Amino acid sequence: MKKELTAEEANEKKKYRLAELGTALLVDPESNIKSLREMLQIAKDGDHSIVILGLKSLLAVFKDILPG
């Protein structure tokens, strides 16, 4: 039987996933460009702290991969 995640566990999972996606994008932006969509979906979460973290993660990726 599969146990359901608590809200705190779900948030931790989302934070970890954001870190994975951001790192993959920074390492190889061309191959992992589809990860932006998943990051944006996570950033649309109902939890304010996840939204802020998601937007900051997206900002960090954009600042790094965009020229100049």
C-alpha positions as CSV (number, residue, x, y, z in Angstrom):
1,M,0.0,0.0,0.0
2,K,1.3,3.4,-1.0
3,K,1.3,6.0,1.7
4,E,0.3,9.6,0.8
5,L,2.9,12.3,1.2
6,T,2.3,14.9,3.8
7,A,2.3,18.6,2.7
8,E,5.7,19.0,4.1
9,E,7.1,16.0,2.3
10,A,5.5,17.1,-1.0
11,N,7.1,20.5,-0.6
12,E,10.5,19.0,0.1
13,K,10.1,16.8,-3.0
14,K,9.2,19.9,-5.1
15,K,12.3,21.8,-3.8
16,Y,14.5,18.9,-4.6
17,R,13.0,18.6,-8.1
18,L,13.6,22.3,-8.7
19,A,17.2,21.9,-7.7
20,E,17.6,19.0,-10.1
21,L,16.0,20.8,-13.0
22,G,18.0,24.0,-12.5
23,T,21.3,22.1,-12.3
24,A,20.5,20.2,-15.4
25,L,19.6,23.4,-17.3
26,L,22.8,25.1,-16.2
27,V,25.0,22.2,-17.3
28,D,23.4,21.7,-20.7
29,P,20.7,24.3,-21.6
30,E,20.1,23.1,-25.2
31,S,19.4,19.5,-24.2
32,N,17.3,20.3,-21.1
33,I,15.3,23.3,-22.4
34,K,12.1,21.3,-21.8
35,S,12.8,21.4,-18.1
36,L,11.8,25.1,-18.1
37,R,8.2,24.0,-18.5
38,E,8.3,21.7,-15.5
39,M,10.0,24.4,-13.4
40,L,7.2,26.8,-14.4
41,Q,4.5,24.2,-13.4
42,I,6.2,23.8,-10.0
43,A,6.3,27.6,-9.6
44,K,2.5,27.7,-10.1
45,D,2.0,25.8,-6.8
46,G,-0.4,26.9,-4.2
47,D,2.3,27.2,-1.5
48,H,3.8,30.6,-1.3
49,S,7.3,29.4,-0.4
50,I,7.4,27.0,-3.3
51,V,6.2,29.8,-5.7
52,I,9.0,32.1,-4.5
53,L,11.6,29.3,-4.7
54,G,10.4,28.3,-8.2
55,L,10.5,31.9,-9.5
56,K,14.0,32.5,-8.0
57,S,15.2,29.2,-9.6
58,L,13.9,30.3,-13.0
59,L,15.5,33.7,-12.6
60,A,18.9,32.1,-11.8
61,V,18.6,29.9,-14.9
62,F,17.6,32.8,-17.2
63,K,20.4,35.0,-15.8
64,D,23.0,32.3,-16.5
65,I,21.9,31.0,-19.9
66,L,20.9,34.3,-21.6
67,P,23.8,36.1,-23.3
68,G,24.9,39.4,-22.0
